[in-house]
Amino acid sequence: MLLGHPVLFKSLCYVDGRWIHSDSASTIAVQNPADQEVIGHVPMLDRTQIEAAVGAAQRAFESWRWVPQERRSAILLRWHELILRHQHDLAAILSMEQGKPLAESKGEISYAASFVEWYANEAKRLCGRTIPTHINGAHLGTVTEPVGVAALITPWNFPVAMITRKAAAALAAGCTVIVKPAHETPFSALALAQLAEEAGFPAGVFNVVLGEPQMAMETLVRDVRVRSVSFTGSTRVGGLVARAAAGSGIKKLALELGGNAPFIVTEDADLDQAVKVAVGAKFQTSGQDCCAANRIFVAAPLYENFVDRYTDAVRALKVGPAFEAGVEVGPLMHQAAFNTTAERVADARAKGARITTGGQAHALGGWFFEPTVMADAAPGMRIYDEENFAPTSAISPFNTLDEVVAKANDTEHGLAAYICATRVDTIFQLVRRLDFAMISVNGVKFTGAPIPFGGMKASGLGREGGSEGFEPFVETKYFCLGNLGLPLSV
C-alpha cells in the first residue's frame, strides 16, 4: 500500500508513548475483505501488558487532568488538523482493512475529524455553576471533574469515527484513554495513535491495545482503575461488557448497541424522494451499519410502485472492491457475516418473501453479496426480526398509522428510525410515537458532532456527540463554602 505518510501504517500497539510488541510474540493477521489477502499482522498483548497500559493511563491522568483547558484544546485541534491533512492515507488504510468504498472511507475520515474539532471547542464551555444558597452565610456551587481512565471499545464498521467520537470527548474533559479496536480493523486505530503522538499528547494519555477479544475486554473493564467504559457493538456483547463492568464496582458506562431501524413511507410521501432516501439509508457501509434501514414499511396504496422503483434503484448499485471507481457497495466484513446473510435470505425465501433482485452470492465471489430486495417480509422471518448488517432489504405494506407504529415498535431495539412523509401532522405523530432515540425525516444524513447519538431500550445507554457526549467522562462535584463572613439572613 502506497501512502504519502508511510509511518501511518503501524504494526505495533501504542502504550505510554511507546510502540510495543506482544511479550509472547503473538500476532493476528488482518485481511482485506475484498480479496482475503493478508495486509499485515498486529501484536496480541497479554493480560499483563494490558494492565500495564491501564497503569500508564492512570499515571498520565494525574497530570493531564490539570493541564489548562486551552492547552488540551490546542492539542486536540492539532490532532484534528493532522487527521484532515492525511485524510487520503487514512481513508486508504480504512478501505483496505474494512472494505468500504473509498469515497465512503474519505467521508468517514472527515466525519471522524469533526468530533475532534467540536470537542476541542466545546470543552471550553464545560464548566460548573453557582447555586443560589439556602444555607445562611454559605456559598454553593459545582465544578466539573474528569472521571479518570476511560476504556474505549470500538467496532469494525466505523473504525475511525467510533474512536474519535469517544476519545475526543474524553480527552477534552481531562480523561486519559485506552482504545481497544476490533481486531479486524486495527490499523486505523494505530494510525490515529501515530497522529496523536505527532499532535503532542503526552505519553500515556492516548493508548491503543489489542489482545484476545474477550480477555482484553474483561481486563480493561474489570480493572478498578478504569473509571469509565464506552462500548460500541452488538447488544449481545454490550450485555457482556455491562456484566463485566458490574463485577468491579460502580463505574461510568456508555453503550451504543444494535439497531433494527424501521423506515416508514406514508401515503402522502414523495415516492421519488422515498426511494432515494431508502437506498441511502439501507446501503451505506454496504448495509453494515447499526443505523441502516432494516425494515421498510410502505403505505399499501404506494407499496407495489415503491417495490418496483426501489428494486430498479438497488439493481443499479455498483458492487466492487473499495478502490474501483464508482463503487457503491463493498464486500461483507468476513465469512461469518456472509454465511449469516445467505442463511437469512434463504429463510425469507422459504417463508414466502419475494426476492425482486439479488438474493445470492455476487459474481465477484469471496465475501461479496448481491444487493438484495425482499418484498412481503413478515414477522417470523429472520430478515424482519433480526438486525441484518448486510446489503439486504426487507419491505412490508401497512394500512394505518396505528398499525405501522405498532409494527415499528415491536422490537427490543430503539436506535434509529426513518420517516418519509410530507404532512406535518403525520410527521410529528410518528416522531412522538416511535420508540427510537433518533428519527430522521425525509433524509439519510442525521448524525454529526453536535447531536446526541445513542439508543433506547436494548440499543444502549448514554449518548455520544453533543454536549451530552461528555457525560460518561465527567463527574459533577458540589461544594458548600460556609463561614465566609457573609451577612446572615434575619
C-alpha positions in Angstrom: 0.0 0.0 0.0 1.5 3.3 -1.1 0.9 6.1 1.4 2.0 9.7 1.3 2.9 9.4 5.0 4.1 5.8 5.3 4.6 6.0 9.1 0.9 5.9 9.5 0.8 2.1 8.8 1.8 0.7 12.2 2.0 -2.9 13.2 2.6 -2.3 16.9 0.4 -1.4 19.8 0.9 2.0 21.4 1.2 2.3 25.2 2.7 5.0 27.4 4.1 6.8 24.3 5.9 3.7 23.0 5.3 1.3 20.2 5.3 -2.2 21.6 5.3 -5.9 20.6 3.5 -8.6 22.4 5.6 -10.2 25.1 4.5 -13.6 23.9 5.2 -12.7 20.2 1.6 -13.5 19.5 0.2 -11.8 16.4 -3.0 -11.9 14.3 -3.4 -11.5 10.6 -5.6 -8.7 9.2 -7.3 -9.4 5.9 -8.7 -7.2 3.1 -12.4 -8.3 2.9 -12.4 -7.7 -0.9 -9.9 -10.5 -1.7 -9.0 -12.0 1.7 -5.4 -11.1 1.2 -3.4 -10.5 4.4 -2.4 -6.9 4.6 -0.4 -7.1 7.8 -0.1 -8.5 11.3 -0.6 -6.8 14.7 0.5 -7.9 18.1 -1.9 -9.5 20.6 -0.9 -8.3 24.0 -1.2 -10.5 27.1 -3.2 -9.6 30.2 -0.1 -8.2 32.0 0.6 -5.8 29.1 -3.0 -4.6 29.0 -2.9 -4.0 32.8 0.4 -2.1 32.3 -1.5 0.1 29.8 -4.1 0.9 32.4 -1.3 1.8 34.8 0.3 4.2 32.2 -3.1 5.9 31.6 -3.6 6.2 35.4 -0.2 7.9 35.9 -0.8 10.2 32.9 -4.2 11.2 34.2 -2.7 12.7 37.4 -1.0 15.4 35.3 -3.3 15.5 32.2 -6.4 16.4 34.3 -4.6 19.6 35.4 -3.4 20.7 32.0 -5.2 24.0 31.3 -8.2 23.6 29.0 -6.8 25.9 26.5 -3.7 23.7 26.1 -5.8 20.5 25.9 -7.9 22.1 23.2 -4.9 23.2 21.3 -3.5 19.6 21.1 -6.9 18.3 20.0 -7.1 20.9 17.3 -3.6 19.9 16.2 -4.8 16.3 16.0 -7.8 17.4 14.0 -5.6 19.2 11.5 -3.3 16.2 11.1 -6.3 13.9 10.5 -7.6 16.1 7.7 -4.1 16.6 6.3 -3.7 12.8 6.0 -7.3 12.1 5.1 -6.4 10.2 1.9 -3.9 8.0 3.6 -6.3 7.3 6.5 -9.1 6.5 4.0 -6.9 4.1 2.1 -6.0 2.3 5.3 -9.6 2.1 6.3 -10.8 0.8 2.9 -8.0 -1.8 2.8 -8.9 -3.3 6.2 -12.7 -2.7 6.3 -13.7 -3.0 2.6 -16.0 0.0 2.3 -15.8 2.1 -0.9 -13.0 4.7 -0.9 -15.5 7.6 -1.2 -17.3 6.4 1.9 -14.0 6.0 3.7 -13.0 9.6 2.9 -16.4 10.7 4.2 -15.8 8.8 7.5 -12.4 10.4 8.0 -14.0 13.9 7.6 -16.8 12.8 9.9 -14.3 11.5 12.5 -12.3 14.7 12.4 -15.4 16.8 13.1 -15.7 15.3 16.6 -12.2 16.2 17.5 -12.7 19.8 16.4 -16.1 20.1 18.1 -15.0 18.8 21.4 -11.8 20.8 21.4 -14.0 23.9 21.3 -17.0 22.6 23.3 -14.7 21.7 26.3 -14.1 25.4 26.8 -17.7 25.6 27.9 -17.5 22.6 30.2 -17.9 24.5 33.5 -19.6 24.4 36.9 -22.2 26.9 38.2 -23.1 29.0 41.2 -26.2 27.8 43.1 -28.4 30.3 44.9 -27.9 29.4 48.6 -30.5 28.1 51.0 -27.9 28.0 53.9 -27.1 31.1 55.9 -23.7 32.5 55.2 -22.7 29.8 52.6 -21.7 29.9 49.0 -22.8 26.9 46.9 -21.7 25.7 43.6 -20.4 22.9 41.3 -17.3 22.1 39.4 -16.9 19.5 36.6 -14.2 17.0 37.2 -12.8 14.3 34.7 -13.7 10.9 35.9 -10.3 9.3 35.2 -9.1 6.5 32.9 -11.6 5.6 30.1 -11.6 2.3 28.2 -13.0 2.8 24.7 -14.0 -0.4 22.9 -14.8 0.2 19.3 -16.3 -1.8 16.3 -15.0 -2.7 12.8 -17.7 -0.9 10.8 -16.6 2.6 11.6 -13.1 2.1 12.8 -12.0 5.7 12.8 -15.2 7.7 13.7 -16.1 5.5 16.6 -12.8 6.2 18.2 -12.8 10.0 17.8 -16.4 10.3 18.9 -15.5 8.8 22.2 -11.8 9.8 22.6 -12.3 13.5 21.7 -14.9 14.0 24.4 -12.9 12.1 27.0 -9.6 13.8 26.2 -11.1 17.2 26.1 -12.7 16.6 29.5 -9.3 15.7 31.0 -9.5 11.9 31.0 -6.9 9.6 29.6 -7.9 6.8 27.2 -7.2 3.2 26.3 -8.6 2.3 22.9 -9.3 -1.4 22.1 -10.2 -1.5 18.4 -11.8 -4.5 16.7 -9.1 -7.0 15.7 -10.5 -6.9 12.1 -9.6 -3.2 11.7 -6.7 -2.3 14.0 -4.6 -0.3 11.5 -7.0 2.7 11.5 -6.7 3.0 15.3 -2.9 2.7 15.2 -2.8 5.4 12.5 -4.8 7.7 14.8 -2.3 6.9 17.6 0.6 8.0 15.3 -1.1 11.3 14.6 -2.0 11.7 18.3 1.7 11.3 19.1 2.6 13.9 16.4 -0.1 16.2 17.8 1.6 16.3 21.1 -0.4 14.2 23.5 1.8 13.3 26.5 2.8 9.7 27.0 0.0 7.6 28.5 -2.8 10.0 27.5 -3.8 8.1 24.4 -3.1 4.3 24.2 -4.1 1.6 21.7 -4.1 -2.1 22.8 -5.1 -5.3 21.1 -5.5 -8.8 22.6 -7.7 -11.8 22.5 -11.1 -10.0 22.4 -12.8 -11.4 25.5 -9.7 -11.3 27.6 -8.8 -7.8 26.5 -12.3 -6.5 27.1 -12.6 -8.1 30.6 -9.1 -7.0 31.6 -9.9 -3.4 30.8 -13.5 -3.3 32.0 -12.8 -5.1 35.3 -9.8 -3.0 36.3 -10.8 -0.8 39.2 -8.5 1.9 37.8 -10.7 2.2 34.8 -13.5 4.6 35.8 -15.4 4.9 32.5 -16.2 2.3 29.8 -17.6 3.3 26.4 -18.5 0.4 24.1 -20.0 0.3 20.6 -21.1 -3.0 19.2 -23.8 -5.7 19.3 -26.4 -5.8 22.0 -25.2 -9.3 22.9 -21.6 -8.2 23.6 -22.9 -5.0 25.2 -24.5 -7.2 27.8 -21.2 -8.9 28.4 -19.5 -5.6 28.8 -22.1 -4.4 31.3 -21.8 -7.5 33.4 -18.0 -7.4 33.4 -18.1 -3.7 34.5 -20.5 -4.5 37.3 -18.1 -7.1 38.6 -15.5 -4.4 39.6 -17.7 -1.9 41.4 -19.7 1.0 40.1 -18.2 3.0 37.1 -19.5 5.2 34.3 -20.8 3.1 31.4 -21.9 4.1 27.9 -23.2 1.5 25.5 -24.1 2.2 21.8 -25.6 -1.1 20.7 -27.5 -2.7 17.8 -30.5 -1.5 15.9 -33.5 -2.7 13.9 -34.4 0.6 12.2 -37.8 1.0 10.7 -38.2 3.1 7.5 -41.7 4.3 7.1 -43.1 5.6 3.8 -46.6 7.2 4.4 -49.3 7.6 1.8 -48.5 11.3 1.4 -44.8 10.8 0.8 -42.9 11.9 -2.2 -42.3 8.5 -3.8 -39.1 9.5 -5.8 -37.6 11.0 -2.6 -38.6 8.0 -0.6 -36.9 5.6 -2.9 -33.7 7.7 -3.0 -33.6 8.1 0.8 -34.3 4.4 1.4 -31.4 3.3 -0.9 -29.0 5.6 1.0 -30.3 4.6 4.4 -30.0 0.9 3.7 -26.8 0.5 1.7 -24.4 2.9 3.4 -21.4 0.9 4.6 -22.8 -2.0 2.5 -25.6 -2.3 5.0 -23.2 -2.9 7.9 -24.4 0.0 9.9 -26.4 0.0 13.2 -28.5 2.9 11.8 -29.2 1.2 8.5 -32.9 0.9 7.5 -33.7 -2.7 8.4 -37.5 -3.0 8.0 -39.1 -0.8 5.3 -42.8 -0.2 5.8 -44.7 1.3 2.9 -48.3 2.5 2.8 -50.4 0.0 0.9 -51.5 2.3 -1.9 -47.8 3.0 -2.7 -46.5 -0.4 -2.0 -46.1 -2.1 -5.4 -45.0 1.1 -7.1 -42.3 1.6 -4.3 -41.1 -2.0 -4.6 -40.7 -1.7 -8.3 -38.8 1.6 -8.2 -36.7 0.6 -5.2 -35.8 -2.7 -6.9 -34.6 -0.9 -10.0 -32.5 1.5 -7.9 -30.9 -1.3 -5.9 -30.2 -3.3 -9.0 -28.3 -0.3 -10.4 -25.9 -0.1 -7.5 -22.3 -0.8 -8.4 -20.6 -3.6 -6.4 -16.9 -4.0 -6.2 -13.6 -3.6 -4.3 -13.0 -0.3 -2.5 -10.5 1.3 -4.8 -12.5 0.7 -8.0 -14.1 3.9 -9.4 -17.8 4.4 -8.8 -18.2 1.5 -6.4 -21.2 1.9 -4.0 -21.4 -1.4 -2.2 -18.4 -3.4 -1.0 -17.9 -6.8 0.5 -19.2 -8.1 3.8 -16.6 -8.0 6.6 -15.9 -11.7 7.0 -17.0 -15.2 6.1 -19.3 -15.4 9.2 -21.2 -12.3 8.0 -21.5 -13.7 4.5 -22.8 -17.1 5.8 -25.4 -15.4 8.1 -26.6 -13.2 5.2 -27.1 -16.2 2.9 -29.0 -18.0 5.7 -31.3 -15.1 6.4 -32.2 -14.8 2.6 -32.8 -18.5 2.4 -35.1 -18.3 5.4 -37.1 -15.4 4.0 -37.5 -17.2 0.6 -38.7 -20.3 2.3 -41.2 -18.4 4.3 -42.8 -16.6 1.4 -40.8 -13.4 0.7 -40.5 -12.3 -2.9 -36.9 -11.8 -4.0 -37.2 -9.0 -6.5 -33.4 -8.6 -7.1 -30.3 -10.2 -5.7 -30.6 -12.9 -3.2 -27.3 -14.8 -3.7 -23.5 -14.6 -3.7 -22.2 -12.0 -6.1 -20.4 -13.0 -9.2 -17.2 -11.3 -7.8 -17.0 -14.2 -5.3 -15.4 -14.0 -1.9 -17.5 -12.1 0.6 -19.4 -10.1 -1.9 -23.2 -10.5 -1.7 -25.7 -9.1 -4.2 -27.7 -6.1 -3.1 -31.0 -7.8 -2.3 -34.6 -6.7 -2.1 -37.2 -8.9 -0.4 -40.8 -7.9 -0.6 -43.7 -9.1 1.6 -41.4 -9.6 4.6 -43.2 -10.5 7.8 -42.6 -11.3 11.5 -41.0 -14.7 11.9 -38.6 -14.1 9.1 -35.0 -13.6 10.2 -34.6 -10.6 7.8 -37.5 -8.9 9.6 -36.8 -9.9 13.2 -33.0 -9.5 13.3 -30.6 -6.7 12.6 -29.3 -7.7 9.1 -25.9 -5.9 8.9 -25.8 -6.7 5.1 -26.9 -5.3 1.8 -30.4 -6.9 2.1 -33.7 -5.1 2.3 -37.0 -6.3 3.8 -40.2 -4.5 2.7 -43.7 -4.8 4.1 -47.0 -3.0 3.5 -49.2 -1.3 6.1 -52.7 0.2 6.1 -52.9 2.7 9.1 -50.5 4.7 11.2 -51.6 2.8 14.3 -50.6 -0.4 12.5 -47.2 0.8 11.4 -46.3 2.3 14.7 -47.1 -1.0 16.4 -45.0 -2.9 13.9 -42.1 -0.5 14.0 -42.0 -0.5 17.8 -42.3 -4.3 18.0 -38.5 -4.8 18.6 -36.2 -4.8 21.6 -34.1 -2.2 19.8 -34.6 1.6 19.8 -31.7 3.3 18.0 -32.7 5.0 14.7 -35.9 5.3 12.6 -36.7 7.0 9.3 -39.9 8.7 8.1 -40.7 9.8 4.6 -43.8 12.0 4.6 -45.0 15.4 3.7 -47.8 16.1 6.1 -46.6 17.9 9.2 -49.3 16.3 11.4 -48.3 12.8 10.2 -44.6 13.5 10.8 -45.0 14.8 14.3 -47.4 12.0 15.3 -44.8 9.4 14.2 -41.8 11.3 15.8 -43.6 11.2 19.2 -45.0 7.7 19.0 -41.9 5.8 17.7 -39.8 4.3 20.4 -36.5 5.2 18.9 -33.9 7.7 20.2 -33.0 9.2 16.8 -35.5 9.9 14.0 -34.6 11.2 10.5 -37.4 12.7 8.3 -37.0 12.8 4.5 -33.3 12.4 4.6 -30.4 9.9 5.1 -27.9 12.1 7.0 -28.8 12.9 10.6 -25.7 12.3 12.7 -22.9 14.7 13.4 -20.7 16.1 16.2 -23.3 18.4 17.7 -26.1 15.8 18.1 -26.7 13.3 21.0 -26.2 9.9 19.3 -27.5 6.9 21.2 -30.3 4.4 21.6 -33.3 3.4 23.8 -34.2 0.0 25.1 -31.7 -2.7 24.1 -29.9 -0.2 21.8 -27.9 1.2 24.6 -27.3 3.6 27.5 -26.0 7.2 27.3 -25.2 9.4 24.4 -22.2 10.3 22.3 -21.7 13.6 20.5 -23.2 16.9 21.5 -22.7 18.3 25.0 -24.3 15.1 26.2 -21.2 13.2 25.0 -19.2 14.5 28.0 -21.4 12.7 30.5 -19.6 9.3 30.5 -16.3 11.1 31.2 -17.1 13.7 33.9 -18.4 14.0 37.4 -20.3 16.9 38.9 -18.8 17.9 42.2 -20.9 20.0 44.5 -19.3 22.3 47.2 -20.7 24.3 50.1 -18.4 27.1 51.4 -19.6 28.1 54.9 -18.4 30.7 57.4 -17.4 33.2 54.7 -18.4 36.2 56.8 -21.4 36.8 54.6 -24.3 38.7 56.1 -26.8 36.3 57.7 -30.5 36.4 56.9 -32.7 37.6 59.6 
